[in-house]
Amino acid sequence: MRRARRTNRELASTYPDAHCELDFTTPLELLIATVLSAQTTDKRVNLTTPELFARYPDAAAYAAADREDLEDILRPTGFFRAKAQSVIGIGQALVERYDGQVPRSLDDLVTLPGVGRKTANVVLGNAFGVPGLTVDTHFGRLVRRLGWTTEEDPVKVETEVGELIEKREWTMLSHRLIFHGRRVCFARRPACGACTIAQLCPSSGVGETDPVVAAGMVKTD
């Protein structure tokens, strides 16, 4: 626990600007953007959502959306037919069960089409200020490399990491780990020689250890 919390503090120092990289202004926009981010990049989603949000400003608009029009907008994000189905279903569920508003509880959010715990925790943490751990690919890979868990199942990972880190830190820890995974701790060849938490990581050395080479691998955006 002490090592995990120290690692979180080091990551906070390394990434003081860590944040949700999906563009949004309302809980509904964040919910939709997060659903669209499956199997694509946040950058790709952010290029798609301005038109989407302008065309569909509320849950009722999504509920009544023309499927073909919606699919055309979502096409660049991949899996656009399934995503359009989820988005329309979310709009309908919100209108029918929640007066068109995004619910503020995990139990309610995960009943929406295409919404799992990861998406629910993104919305809770970033739209409503309710602490949550976002166990995506980067998060899971990093916490296993850090030795915080050996679990593969996202729910078990969420539970074990939640026992190590103070609840108030959960949302920001998620951002910091995701930032670190995208910029330094890559899946195939992490830049260990440029890692600020290398001394706290039992997997340090599995990637590039030369400081100069590693520094050249680091992504800055």
C-alpha positions in Angstrom: 0.0 0.0 0.0 2.8 2.4 0.9 4.5 1.8 -2.4 1.3 2.2 -4.4 0.5 5.5 -2.7 4.0 6.8 -3.2 3.8 5.8 -6.9 0.5 7.8 -7.2 2.2 10.8 -5.7 5.1 10.5 -8.1 2.7 10.2 -11.0 0.9 13.3 -9.7 4.2 15.2 -9.9 5.0 13.9 -13.3 1.5 14.6 -14.8 0.1 17.6 -13.0 -2.2 18.3 -16.0 -3.6 14.7 -16.2 -7.3 14.9 -17.2 -10.0 13.2 -19.2 -8.8 13.5 -22.9 -12.4 13.3 -24.3 -13.9 16.7 -25.1 -17.3 17.3 -23.4 -19.4 20.0 -21.7 -22.2 18.0 -20.2 -22.6 14.6 -18.5 -24.5 13.3 -21.6 -21.7 14.4 -24.0 -19.2 12.6 -21.8 -21.3 9.5 -21.7 -21.7 9.4 -25.4 -18.1 10.2 -26.1 -16.9 7.4 -23.8 -19.1 4.9 -25.5 -17.7 6.0 -28.9 -14.1 5.7 -27.6 -14.3 1.8 -27.7 -11.8 0.4 -30.2 -10.6 3.8 -31.3 -8.6 6.8 -30.0 -9.8 9.8 -28.0 -8.5 12.0 -30.7 -10.7 10.3 -33.3 -13.7 10.7 -31.1 -13.0 14.4 -30.5 -12.9 14.9 -34.2 -16.3 13.3 -34.5 -18.3 14.6 -31.6 -18.6 18.3 -32.5 -20.9 17.5 -35.4 -22.6 14.8 -33.3 -23.3 17.0 -30.3 -24.5 19.8 -32.5 -27.0 17.5 -34.3 -28.1 15.7 -31.2 -28.1 18.1 -28.2 -30.1 15.9 -25.7 -31.3 12.4 -24.9 -34.6 12.9 -26.8 -32.7 13.8 -30.0 -30.6 10.6 -29.7 -33.8 8.6 -29.0 -35.4 9.9 -32.2 -32.3 9.8 -34.3 -32.4 8.5 -37.9 -30.1 5.4 -37.7 -28.5 6.0 -41.2 -27.7 9.6 -40.5 -26.2 8.7 -37.1 -24.2 5.9 -38.6 -22.8 8.2 -41.2 -21.5 10.6 -38.5 -20.1 7.7 -36.4 -18.5 5.9 -39.3 -15.0 7.2 -38.6 -14.9 5.9 -35.1 -15.3 2.2 -36.2 -17.9 -0.3 -35.3 -20.3 2.5 -36.2 -23.4 0.3 -36.5 -23.1 -1.1 -33.0 -22.2 2.3 -31.6 -25.2 3.9 -33.3 -27.4 1.2 -31.8 -26.0 1.9 -28.3 -26.4 5.7 -28.7 -30.0 5.4 -29.8 -30.7 2.9 -27.0 -29.0 5.2 -24.4 -31.2 8.1 -25.6 -34.4 6.0 -25.3 -33.4 4.6 -21.9 -32.6 8.1 -20.5 -35.9 9.5 -21.8 -38.0 6.5 -20.6 -36.4 5.9 -17.2 -34.5 9.0 -16.1 -36.4 12.0 -17.5 -33.7 12.5 -20.1 -30.9 13.0 -17.5 -27.8 11.0 -17.0 -28.1 9.1 -13.7 -25.5 9.7 -11.0 -25.1 6.1 -9.8 -23.0 3.2 -11.1 -25.9 0.8 -10.7 -28.1 2.9 -12.9 -25.5 3.8 -15.5 -24.5 0.2 -16.2 -28.1 -0.6 -17.2 -27.8 1.7 -20.2 -27.0 0.0 -23.6 -23.2 -0.2 -24.3 -22.3 1.1 -20.8 -20.1 -1.0 -18.5 -18.3 -0.2 -15.3 -15.4 1.5 -17.1 -17.7 3.9 -18.9 -19.8 4.5 -15.8 -16.7 5.3 -13.7 -15.5 7.8 -16.4 -18.8 9.6 -16.2 -19.1 9.5 -12.4 -15.6 10.7 -11.8 -15.4 13.4 -14.5 -19.0 14.7 -14.8 -20.2 14.3 -11.2 -17.1 14.2 -9.0 -17.8 10.7 -7.7 -14.5 8.9 -7.3 -14.1 5.9 -9.7 -11.3 3.7 -11.1 -11.3 3.5 -14.9 -9.9 0.1 -15.7 -9.1 0.4 -19.4 -6.3 -1.4 -21.3 -3.6 1.0 -20.1 -4.8 1.0 -16.5 -4.8 -2.8 -16.3 -1.5 -3.2 -17.9 0.2 -0.7 -15.7 -1.2 -1.9 -12.4 -0.1 -5.4 -13.2 3.4 -4.2 -14.1 3.5 -2.2 -10.9 2.7 -5.3 -9.0 -0.5 -3.9 -7.5 -2.5 -6.9 -8.8 -2.2 -10.0 -10.8 -5.8 -10.1 -11.8 -7.0 -9.8 -15.4 -10.7 -9.3 -14.8 -11.5 -5.6 -14.7 -13.8 -5.8 -11.8 -11.3 -7.7 -9.7 -8.6 -5.2 -10.8 -10.8 -2.3 -9.7 -11.4 -4.0 -6.3 -7.8 -4.7 -5.5 -6.4 -1.3 -6.6 -9.3 0.4 -4.7 -8.0 -1.2 -1.5 -4.5 0.3 -2.1 -5.3 3.8 -3.0 -7.4 6.4 -1.1 -10.9 6.7 -2.6 -10.6 10.4 -3.1 -7.6 9.7 -5.5 -9.3 7.1 -7.7 -10.4 9.4 -10.6 -7.1 11.2 -10.8 -5.1 8.0 -10.4 -6.9 6.7 -13.4 -6.0 9.7 -15.5 -2.4 9.6 -14.4 -2.0 5.9 -15.2 -3.7 6.3 -18.6 -1.4 9.3 -19.3 1.7 7.2 -18.3 0.5 4.3 -20.4 0.0 6.4 -23.5 3.2 8.4 -23.2 5.9 6.2 -21.5 4.8 2.7 -20.4 3.9 1.2 -23.8 2.6 -2.3 -24.2 5.4 -3.8 -26.3 8.4 -1.7 -25.3 8.1 0.7 -22.4 10.5 3.5 -22.1 11.9 2.4 -18.7 15.0 4.6 -18.9 12.8 7.7 -19.0 10.3 6.6 -16.4 9.9 8.7 -13.3 8.5 5.7 -11.3 11.1 3.2 -12.4 12.5 2.9 -8.9 9.0 1.9 -7.6 8.2 -0.5 -10.4 9.1 -4.2 -10.1 8.9 -4.5 -13.9 11.5 -1.8 -14.5 13.9 -3.0 -17.1 11.5 -5.0 -19.3 11.7 -2.2 -21.9 14.4 0.2 -23.1 16.7 1.1 -20.3 19.1 3.5 -22.0 18.1 7.0 -20.8 18.8 8.7 -24.1 17.0 6.1 -26.3 14.1 5.9 -23.9 13.7 9.7 -23.8 13.4 9.7 -27.5 10.6 7.2 -27.3 8.4 9.3 -24.9 5.3 10.7 -26.5 4.5 14.3 -25.5 0.9 14.6 -26.6 
